Amino acid sequence: MKKQTFIVTVALLFAVTAPVIADQGNMNDALGHLRAARASLERAERNKGGNRERAIEHVNAAIHEVEAGVAFAGGHH
C-alpha cells in the first residue's frame, strides 16, 4: 500500500507541475535526480547515526528550492 501511495503522489505532482516545468530542462533533470536520490536514501538501512535522515531532509529542501525556482521562472518569462 505504501508503494502505491508513493506512486500516486508522484503522478499527481507530475500532473500538477508538468506544464510549469516543461521548458525547464536542466531544472527538470535536477528534480528527477533529486527524487531518485531521495528514493535511494529512503531504501537505505537506518544504521547511519541519523545522517541518512538528515540527508533526506536536505534532499527534500533541495527539491523544494528547485520547484520554487521553476515556479519563479515560469512567472517571469
PyMOL commands that set and color helices and strands:
alter all, ss='L'
color gray80, all
select helices_A, chain A and resi 2-21+25-43+51-74
alter helices_A, ss='H'
color red, helices_A
deselect
rebuild
show_as cartoon
